[in-house]
Amino acid sequence: MNRELASGGTLPGAWTAAWARDPGRPTLSTMDGATVTAAELAERTATAAGRYAAAGLAPGDRVLMSAAPSVDLVIAYVAALRYGLVVVPVNTAYTPAEVANLVGEAAPRLAVLDDPARVSAIPCATPDLAQLPAPVTTQLDTRRPNDVALVIYTSGTTGRPKGAPLTHANLLAGAHAVRIAWHWTAEDRLVLSLPLFHMHGLGVGLHGTLTTGASALILPRFEPAVVAQAIRERQATLFFGVPTMYHRLAGSPHLDALRGLRLAVSGSAPLPADLHAAVADGSGQRVLERYGMTETVMLTSNPYEGERRPGTVGFPLPGVSLRLAPREGGVTEIEVTGPNVIKGYLDRPDADAAAFTGDGWFRTGDLGVRDGDGYLRITGRAKELIISGGYNVYPREVEEVLRAHPAVADAAVAGAPSPEWGETVVAFVVPAGDLDADDLARWCAQRLAPYKRPREWRWIDAVPRSAMGKVLRHELTP
């Protein structure tokens, strides 16, 4: 591995080194004026780690975390990694049924939740960890690079989810890669309004900030007016968002505030070229688009210095190797390898066989081409995945929820283009009795997170299927 991508050895190793370099530097802050210095973050995370130890958790145990971004959540998270726990981040929009499914799959010893009522099977605490016993002194920062830090699951309610175990080495390589590529320094201040259960906000935004020794202004949610205020009043230099956020900024009176940034980055879903142009016209900010996945952290980026080409995701980041593998129909699939890529899914040899080539490269499931200058353009997906608002929606999961309704004979879903969300979910339903869209919408609301729920409904006579019974999704017309 590139020595610079491994600097610090583990996430806590890199972070504690940064804190020691400048103990008085503000590291976390909020819009209400709260500030946590590097020294205070070191002390508060040590105390929180002592609470985990007092509660009977041991290094290697798993902790499920699902809460809105806050200083308390960051402290609980960093403390878990310093103590050697494995964190399982979970979307805050998940219903109790979805969370229960992941609890059964991941077997965490503790859940740290915004609302403890969302989990009943295991002990729970809020992000301030106030429900845990008084802290005891314990060893910290003893994990090794190949120890697992995160397990992020790919889906929720039905079927067996795939857990992606990301080691400290994987995550540290990803953080250093964007630090190098984006000229990230300790002088930067990131407006962090992304959720901290997703690789974008957690693995890029938070990990990058702490690895670099920079600071993050934590917002509990994205609001254009507050982002603009953070840039203007708090001298923020960085903003990372998904296309939906840029769409909302472009439609608001606050777009011009982006002019004050050193860098604006977009990811998690394709940024439409017309939106890229609208942001540039309204703010002078040429958004830098990049590409990554849960299983790989970050893979490619448009250049910091040089043309940021709309509709492309640039070039491989430091340490990443990328190739385009031929597939049926004259298309090519993106395959990658590097220190940022997981070695395999958690206890899923069946998934590993599908995801990795014989020579160890990871099949992303995304189709791509390089233009004449080498910029990578993602042209589609080999896997049947819908990306709505930057979140992955797995069609099978939604379809199984729909088919479980007593008045549904069969169902299939597909993604429809949306200028705001990138894609939205459209359901194609074969009724087995009296049925209306409101009834199905209520059914889904009890079982699926909001971003997974169909926004449109189509009644059809039969779901198109192949001779093997596979849904012919390309024949569904949203």
N, C-alpha and C positions, 0 to 999 in steps of 0.2 A: 504494500500500500504506500502511496505517496506519503512521505513523512509528515508533511504539513497537514494532510487530512486526518492524521491520527494524533495531532498535537493535543496533549492532555490525557490521552488514553481512554477515558470515559467521560460522559457528560459532566458528572460532578467534579472530576479531575480538572477539566477545562474551566468549569465555572468557578471553583474555589481559587484557581490560579488567577483568574481575572479579578475576583474580589480582593485578593491579596495585593494586587498591583496598585489598586486605588480604592481603599476601604471607604473613603468618604464620598465616592461618586454616587449620585442618585441612580438607582437601577430600575425601580418600579415607581410609578406615580399614577394618580387618578385625577379626574377633572375637579374633584372637590378639594384638592390641595394636599392630599395625603402623599407622602414620599417615603420610600424605603431605600436607604443607602446600601451599598454592597456589604458593609460590615453588619448592618442590621439584618439583611437578608441571610447572611451566614448564621447569625445568632438565632433568628426566628425559625429557620428551617431545622437547626439542630434541636431546638426545643420541640418542634412538631414531630421530628423523628423519634424523640424520647417518648412522646405520647403513643406512637405506633408500638414501640417496644413494650411500654407499660400495658398496652391492650393485649399483649401476648402474640403479636405478629412477629415473624422471623424473616430474615432475608430470604428472598426467593418466593415468598407468599405473594398472592395477587390482590390488588386493590382496585375495585371498579370506581371510576370517577365520572360524574356527570353533573355539571353545574355551569352556570353562566360565568364568563370571565370576571375575575376579581383578584385583588391582591391575596386574599385568603386562599383562593383556589391555587394560585401559583405557588404559594408557600407550602400548601399541603402536597402538591405535586412534586416540587423540588425536594421536599423532605423525604417523600417516599423513595425517590431515586437515590438520595444520599444514604438512606438506611438499607438500601438493597432490595426494596420491594419491586414488584413488576406491576405496572399500571395498565389497566384496561379502560381506555377512554370510551365513553358511550354518549351518543347524541342526546342532547337535552330534550329533543322533540319526541324521543321514543316513548311509546305508551308503556304502562306497567307490564303488559303482556310481552312486549319486545324486550324490555329490560330483564324480565324473568327468564326469558329464553337464553339470554347471554349469561346470566348468573348460572344457569344450569350447565352451560357449555364451558365457561371459563373457570368456574369454581373459585371465585374470589373469597377471601376471608373477611373482607370489610367492603362496604360501599360508602363513598363520600359523595353525597347528593345535595342538591339544592332543596329537595323535598324528600325527607326520609320515608314518606308514605309510598314512594314509588317502588320500594323493595321491602319485602316482608321475610324473605328466607334467610337473610344473614344480618349481622349487626350493621348499623348505619351511623354515620356522623355527618354533620354539615361541614362545609369547607373550613370553618374555624376550628374544627376538631374538638369543640367544647364538650362533646359527649364522651370523649375518651378519658382515661385516667390521667392523673398528674404525671408529668414526664419523668423518666428515669434517665440516667446517663448511659449512653450506649455508643458502640463503635460506629463511625460513619465513613463513607467514601472508600469502602473496601472492595467494591465490585471490580471485575476485570472486563476488558474490552469485549470479549465474546459472550458475556452474560447478557441475558435478555432484559431490556428496560421497559419495553411496551409490547402489548399484544393488542392489535387493532383488528376487529372483526369486520367482515365484508358485508354481512347482512343480518337480518334480525328475526322475523316472526316465525317463518316456516322453513322446513328443510334444515340441514345442518350448516351453520355458518363456518366460514373459513377464517381461522385466526392467523394473522401475519405477525410472527414474533420478530421484533426489531431489536437488535443488540445495541449496546452502547457504541460499538464501533460503526455500525450502520448509520446511526443517528448523528454521531459526531462527524463522520465523513460528509454527510449531507449538509450539516451546519457550516463546516469549514468551506465546502464547495461554493455555497452562495456567498459566504463572507468574502472569499477571494474574488468571485466573478462580479459581485456588485459593489466592490470597494467599500465594504461595510467596516466602519471604525467605531472606536469607543465614543467618538463625538456625536454619533447618530442618535436620534430619538425616533422610535417607531410608534405610529398610531396603530395600536393593536385592538381592532374591533372585530376580528375574526373569532369564531368559537375555538375553544381549547380542547376539543375532542377530535379534531380533524388535523391531518398532516400539515395543511397550509398554516393554520394559526399556531399549532403546537410545535411541529417539527421544523418549520421554517421561521415563523415569527418569534416565538419564545426562545427556542433553542438557539437561533441565530443571535438574538439579542444577548443572551447570557454568555454564549461562547465568545462573542466579540468584546464583551465588557461594556456594551452600550446600554441604553435605557429604553424602556417601553412604557408608553402612556396607555393604560388599560381601560378600555371602554366596555361596559357590560353588553352593549349591542351596537349595531351600526345605525347611525343617524347622520344624514348629510350635514345638518347644521352643526352637530357636535364635532364631527370630523374637521369641518372648516374652522371651528373655534380652536380645536387642538393645534391645528397647523399655524394659525395666526397668533394665538396668545401664548402657546407653549413652545413655539419654534421647532415643531416637529420637522424632521427631514425625510422620513420614509413613511409610505403608506402601502400596505398590501391588501388587495381586495379580490373578490370574484367578479365576473362580468356583471352580475346582477347589481352589485354595489356601484360600479361605474355607470350603469344604465340609470340608476336613481340619482347619482350625482349629476349626470348630464341633463337630467330632467328637472333639476332643482336650481335655485338661484345661488348655489354655493360652489359651483364647479370651479370658478376662478381661483378659489383658495388653493387648489392643487399647484398653482404657479409657484408657491413658496417651497415646494418639496425639492429635495435633491433627486429623489427617485420614487416613482410609482410603479408597482408591480401587479400584474394580473395573472391568475392561475385558477386551477380546479375545473375549468371548463373553457372551451374556445371563446376568445374575445372577437366578436364580429368586426370586420374591417371598417364598417361605417361607424361603429361605436368608437373604435380607436381614433378615427378622424374627428369625430365630434368632440371627444375629450381634448385632442390636440388643438382644435379650433377654439374651444372655449377656455382653455387654461394654458396653452403653450406646452403642456406636459405630454411627452411622447411615452406612453405607457410601455413598459417592458413586459412582454409576455414570456412565460416559462412553462415547463411541462414536467410533471412528476406524478407519482402514484403512491398509494399507501405502502406497497411492498418494496418500493425503491427510493423513497424520499424524493429528492429532486434529480432530474435527468438532463434537461437541456434548458437553455436560456438564450433569448436574444442578447446581443452584446451590450454591455454598459457603454462602451465607447464604440461608436460605429452605428450603422443603420439598424433601427428597431423596425423590422419589416412586418407590417400588419398581415394577419392571417398565417403567420409562421411562429414556431417556438424556438427558432435559433439553432444553436449548436450544442454538442455535449458539454456538460460542466466538467470541471477538473475531476479526474479519477474515473469518469464514466466512459465506457466503450459502447458504441451503438452500431447496429447493422440492420439492413432491410432485407428480410427473408421472403422469397417468392411464395405466393399462395395461389390457390385456384382462382381463375378469373382474371389473371394478369395483374393482381394487386400485390403489395408487399407489406408485411407485418413488421412492426418495430420490435427488435429484440435487444436486450441490454445486459451488461455485466459491469461489476465494479464493487468497491467496498461498501457502497450504500445499499446493495441489493440483499434481500433476505436469502437465506440458504434453503428455505423450504417452509411450508405451512405447518402449523401446529398439529401434530398427530393426524396428518392427512396425506398419506402417500399417494392416494388416488388423485388429489389435487396437484401434488408435486409432479406427477407423471405428465399431466396436461400442461402445466405451467413452465416446465423447464425442458430445454433441448438436451440431446444426448451429450453435448459438450458443455453443459452447465449454464447456458444463457437463458435469461428470463423472457418468456413471451408476454409482451405487454397486452396483447389483444387489440392494440390500436394499429390501424393501417396508416402508412405514411409514405411520403416521397420527399426527395431533396430537389430544390430548384437548382438552376444553373450556378448559383453562388454558394451552394451547400446548405442553405437554410432548410430546416426540417419543417414540413407542412403535414399536419395530421389530416387525413382525408376521410376517415371513418373509423368504425370499430368492427373488429372481427368478432368480438364477444357482444352478446345482446345486452347492452347496458344503456340506461338512460341517465343523463346528467342534468339535474334540475337544481338551479341555484347553487351549483358547485358541489352538490351532494349526489352520490351514486344511488340509483334506484335499480334494483335487480328485478326484471319483469316477472320471473317465476314467483318471487315472494308475493307480489301484488296479485298475480293470477291465482295463487292458491288461496289467498284470503277471499277473493271473489267467488271461486268455485265452492267454497265452504258454505256460501249462502244457500239456504234451502230452495230458493226460487231461481237459482242459476244452474243451467245445464252445462255450460262451458264458458270460458272467457280467455281472452288474451289482451295484452297491453302493448302499446308502442309509444315512442316518443314523438311529439309534434314540436316543430320549431317555435320558439317564443322569443321576442326581442328582449324581454325582461329576464326570463329564467333560463334562457338557453334552450331548454326543452321542458315540456310539461307532459304529464302522463295522460294518455287517452285509453279508455277501456272499451273493448269490443266484447259485447255480452250476448250469449245465447240464452234467452229466458226459458225457464222450465215451468213457469207459472206467472201469476200476476206480479209485476215488478215495476218499480219506477226508480228514477235516478236518485231521488231524495232518500229512499229506503236504502239503496246501496251506499250512498254517501255516508249515512249514519252508521251503517255496518262497518265501513272502512275507517271511520273516525275513531271507533272503539278499538281498532286493531293495528292501525298503521300511523306512523308519524306523518305530520301534515304534508311534507314534501313528497311522500310516496303515494299520496292519494290521487286518484284520477281527477282531472279538472274537466274532462269532457267524456261523454258517454255515447256509444254507438250500439244500436241493437242490430244483430246480424242473425242469419239463419244457421250458419255453421262457421267454426273457426277453421281457416285454411291450414291443412296439415300435409306433411309429406307421407310417403308410404310407410315410413318408420314411426309416424305419429308426431313428428317434430312440428311445432308451429312455424308456418311460413310467414314470418313477420313482415317480409318485404311486400307481401300481398295485402297487408292491412293499410288502408289509406286514411290517415287522420283527417 
